Amino acid sequence: MSDTMQIFDRAVKRRHRQRAASQAAEYDFLRAAVADRLLDRLEDIRRTFPLALVQGCDTVWLQGRLQGRGGIETLVSLDAMSADAPLHVVGDEEFLPFAGQRFDLVIALLNLHWVNDLPGALIQIQRALKPDGLFLGAMLGGATLSELRQAWLAAESELEGGASPRVSPMAETLDGAALLQRAGFALPVADSEVIHVTYADAFRLMRDLRGMGETNATLGRRKTFTRRATLLRMAEIYQQRFPAEDGRIAAGFEVITLTGWSPHDSQQKPLRPGMAANRLAAALDTVEYPLGGRPGPKD
């Protein structure tokens, strides 16, 4: 970790989670929606997972949503928060306390966008998986809360002559598959969707973020109180630029879903160049030209 760029204050993030724990059920809509999407994907995979690990929640919470779905037989959970749940480990996803090749499935639920060493965290997940084990993760992506980011930037630039980081930096979808491949996963896939939400105003949005434990924890965040005039101006700009129906405001949460498999000899592998049995031109019913060639006027 000494060689890793430090972006987030992990101690502050733990405090945010602890502060939000007592009222987590009231602000659980995003995590619940993402969990259901991951479990829908898991149901499409026709196999059982004798031992699974979930990061970002406790076993009791996820078992309530599983209800026999997904082929999971035994579930272990890991989170920075303690929980009154069986098979729950209090730990850090940047330092997994498990032996190699231990799990058949690892699920990461909205926790990886707060790690400083995302490639290292993925490498540890890959090592914790048995051969042909599955990793299924979801994290917030770079388009998340772009509306709030723009409103803060405009308000601070206008009233204070500069801007401070108000919304955490997050990975882009295109980075996902490359990170999985770098971590040693086979058949890596990354895709994203934006979950659209409306709020009465920017203050209600920020209250929800606080309730979810998703407020700013960057090391470069502003440490002093925000000026009242700047806060009010931010809310005004937000309302003007991103209105929704009935006088509300729009907000978007981009969710990047990562899927990868621990390598195994039984998995499909790409053919070496020149080994294809059929030509793409034949499948497309078109004419094939040599590399660098240009069709003539009659072609």
C-alpha positions in Angstrom: 0.0 0.0 0.0 2.9 2.4 0.5 3.4 2.4 -3.3 -0.3 3.0 -4.0 -1.8 6.4 -4.6 -3.9 7.4 -1.6 -7.2 9.0 -2.8 -9.6 8.1 0.0 -9.4 8.5 3.7 -10.5 5.0 4.7 -10.8 5.8 8.4 -13.3 8.6 7.5 -15.2 6.3 5.3 -15.6 3.8 8.1 -16.9 6.6 10.3 -19.4 7.5 7.6 -20.6 3.9 7.5 -20.8 3.6 11.3 -22.8 6.9 11.5 -25.2 5.6 8.8 -25.6 2.1 10.3 -28.4 2.9 12.7 -30.7 4.1 9.9 -29.5 2.0 7.0 -32.9 0.5 6.2 -34.3 4.0 5.6 -31.7 4.8 2.9 -31.3 1.3 1.4 -32.9 1.8 -2.0 -29.8 2.0 -4.1 -28.0 -1.0 -2.5 -31.2 -3.1 -2.7 -31.7 -2.2 -6.4 -28.2 -3.1 -7.3 -28.2 -6.3 -5.2 -31.3 -7.5 -7.1 -29.7 -6.8 -10.4 -26.6 -8.8 -9.4 -28.8 -11.7 -8.2 -30.7 -11.6 -11.5 -27.4 -12.1 -13.3 -26.4 -14.9 -10.9 -29.7 -16.7 -11.6 -28.7 -16.9 -15.3 -25.7 -19.0 -14.5 -26.9 -22.6 -14.1 -24.6 -23.9 -11.4 -24.3 -24.0 -7.6 -21.8 -22.2 -5.4 -21.0 -24.2 -2.3 -19.1 -21.3 -0.6 -19.6 -17.7 -1.5 -18.2 -14.4 -0.1 -20.0 -11.1 -0.3 -18.3 -7.8 0.4 -20.2 -4.7 1.3 -23.1 -6.1 3.4 -23.7 -8.8 6.0 -25.1 -12.3 5.5 -28.5 -11.6 7.1 -29.1 -8.6 4.8 -28.2 -10.5 1.6 -29.9 -13.8 2.6 -33.2 -11.8 2.9 -32.8 -11.0 -0.8 -31.5 -14.4 -1.9 -34.5 -16.4 -0.9 -33.0 -19.5 -2.6 -31.8 -17.7 -5.7 -28.4 -18.0 -7.3 -27.3 -21.4 -6.2 -25.5 -20.2 -3.1 -25.2 -22.9 -0.4 -23.1 -21.2 2.3 -22.5 -17.4 2.5 -19.7 -15.6 4.2 -19.8 -11.8 4.5 -17.0 -9.3 4.9 -17.5 -5.6 5.8 -15.8 -2.9 7.8 -18.9 -2.8 10.0 -19.7 -5.4 12.6 -23.0 -7.2 12.3 -25.1 -9.6 14.3 -25.0 -12.2 11.6 -23.6 -15.7 11.2 -20.4 -16.1 9.2 -19.7 -12.4 9.2 -16.1 -11.1 9.1 -15.1 -7.5 10.1 -12.3 -6.7 7.7 -10.9 -4.6 4.9 -11.4 -5.4 1.2 -7.9 -4.0 0.6 -6.5 -6.8 2.8 -8.6 -9.9 2.5 -8.1 -12.2 5.4 -8.7 -15.5 3.5 -6.5 -18.2 2.1 -6.1 -18.6 -1.6 -8.6 -20.6 -3.7 -11.2 -20.6 -0.9 -14.4 -19.4 -2.5 -16.6 -20.5 -5.5 -18.2 -17.1 -5.8 -17.3 -13.5 -4.7 -19.8 -10.7 -4.8 -18.7 -7.1 -4.3 -21.7 -4.9 -3.6 -21.1 -1.1 -3.9 -17.8 -1.1 -2.0 -15.0 -1.1 -4.5 -15.4 2.5 -5.5 -14.0 3.5 -2.1 -10.7 1.4 -2.2 -7.4 3.2 -2.9 -5.9 0.2 -4.7 -8.6 -1.2 -7.0 -6.3 -3.3 -9.1 -4.8 -4.8 -5.9 -8.3 -5.5 -4.4 -9.3 -7.3 -7.6 -6.1 -9.3 -7.6 -6.9 -10.4 -4.0 -10.4 -11.4 -5.0 -9.1 -13.5 -7.9 -6.6 -15.3 -5.6 -9.4 -16.0 -3.1 -11.5 -17.8 -5.8 -11.2 -21.5 -6.7 -10.3 -22.3 -10.3 -13.4 -21.6 -12.4 -14.8 -19.4 -9.6 -17.0 -16.4 -10.4 -16.6 -12.8 -9.4 -19.6 -10.5 -9.7 -19.2 -6.9 -8.6 -21.0 -3.6 -8.8 -19.5 -0.2 -8.1 -20.4 3.4 -8.8 -19.0 4.8 -12.0 -17.7 8.2 -13.2 -21.1 9.5 -14.3 -22.5 9.2 -10.8 -23.9 12.4 -9.5 -22.5 14.4 -12.4 -25.4 16.9 -11.7 -24.3 17.5 -8.2 -20.6 17.8 -9.3 -21.5 20.5 -11.9 -23.7 22.4 -9.5 -20.9 22.6 -6.8 -18.3 23.5 -9.4 -20.4 26.4 -10.7 -21.4 27.7 -7.3 -17.8 27.6 -5.8 -16.3 29.1 -8.9 -18.8 31.9 -8.9 -18.7 32.8 -5.2 -15.3 31.7 -4.0 -13.1 31.9 -7.1 -12.2 28.2 -7.1 -13.6 24.7 -6.5 -12.8 21.9 -4.1 -13.5 18.1 -4.7 -17.1 17.6 -3.6 -17.8 14.3 -5.4 -15.4 11.4 -5.3 -13.4 10.4 -8.4 -14.7 7.1 -9.8 -13.7 4.5 -12.5 -15.1 4.6 -16.0 -16.8 1.6 -17.7 -13.9 1.2 -20.2 -11.5 0.7 -17.3 -13.5 -2.2 -15.8 -12.7 -5.0 -18.2 -9.0 -3.9 -18.4 -8.7 -4.0 -14.6 -10.3 -7.5 -14.5 -7.8 -8.7 -17.1 -4.9 -7.1 -15.3 -6.0 -8.9 -12.1 -5.9 -12.3 -13.9 -9.6 -12.9 -14.5 -10.7 -14.9 -17.6 -13.6 -13.9 -19.7 -13.8 -10.3 -18.3 -16.9 -8.3 -18.9 -17.8 -4.7 -17.8 -21.0 -2.9 -18.5 -22.9 0.0 -16.9 -26.4 1.5 -16.5 -27.6 4.7 -14.9 -30.2 4.5 -12.2 -32.2 7.7 -12.3 -33.7 9.2 -9.2 -35.6 12.4 -8.4 -35.4 14.5 -5.2 -37.3 17.4 -3.8 -34.1 19.5 -3.8 -30.4 19.2 -3.5 -30.6 19.2 0.3 -32.7 16.0 0.3 -30.2 14.4 -2.1 -27.3 15.2 0.2 -29.3 13.9 3.2 -29.7 10.6 1.3 -26.0 10.4 0.6 -25.3 10.9 4.2 -27.8 8.2 5.2 -26.2 5.8 2.8 -22.7 6.5 4.1 -21.7 7.7 0.6 -20.6 11.2 1.4 -17.2 12.6 0.4 -14.1 10.9 1.9 -11.4 12.0 -0.4 -8.1 13.1 1.2 -8.3 16.4 -0.7 -11.8 17.3 0.4 -12.5 20.6 2.0 -12.0 20.4 5.8 -13.8 23.7 6.7 -17.5 24.4 6.8 -19.2 25.4 3.6 -20.4 29.0 3.3 -24.1 29.3 3.6 -24.3 31.5 0.5 -22.3 28.9 -1.5 -24.6 26.1 -0.4 -27.7 28.0 -1.3 -26.3 29.0 -4.6 -25.4 25.4 -5.4 -29.0 24.3 -4.7 -30.3 27.1 -6.9 -28.0 26.1 -9.8 -28.9 22.5 -9.4 -32.6 23.3 -9.6 -32.1 25.5 -12.7 -29.9 23.1 -14.7 -31.3 19.7 -13.8 -35.0 20.0 -13.2 -37.4 17.1 -13.2 -41.2 16.8 -13.1 -43.2 18.5 -10.4 -40.5 20.9 -9.5 -38.1 18.2 -8.4 -34.5 17.7 -9.4 -32.9 14.8 -11.3 -29.9 12.7 -10.1 -28.1 9.7 -11.7 -26.2 6.9 -10.2 -24.0 5.0 -12.7 -23.5 1.4 -11.7 -20.7 -0.5 -13.3 -21.1 -4.3 -13.2 -17.9 -6.4 -13.4 -17.9 -10.1 -14.2 -14.9 -12.4 -14.4 -13.9 -16.0 -13.8 -10.9 -17.5 -12.1 -8.9 -19.2 -14.9 -9.5 -22.9 -15.6 -8.6 -25.3 -18.4 -12.3 -26.0 -19.1 -13.0 -22.4 -20.1 -13.3 -21.2 -23.7 -10.2 -19.6 -25.0 -9.7 -17.4 -28.1 -8.2 -19.0 -31.2 -4.7 -18.1 -32.3 -4.6 -15.8 -35.4 -5.2 -17.8 -38.6 -6.9 -20.8 -36.8 -10.5 -19.8 -37.5 -12.6 -22.4 -39.4 -14.9 -19.9 -41.0 -14.3 -16.5 -42.6 -16.1 -13.4 -41.4 -16.7 -12.3 -45.0 -18.7 -15.5 -45.7 -20.8 -15.0 -42.6 -21.6 -11.4 -43.6 -22.1 -12.3 -47.3 -19.6 -9.7 -48.5 -16.3 -9.4 -50.3 -13.0 -9.8 -48.4 -10.1 -7.5 -49.3 -6.5 -7.9 -48.1 -5.2 -5.8 -45.2 -4.5 -2.3 -46.5 -6.2 -3.0 -49.8 -8.7 -0.6 -51.3 -11.7 -1.6 -53.4 -11.4 -0.6 -57.1 -14.0 1.5 -58.9 -15.9 -1.6 -60.0 -15.9 -3.3 -56.6 
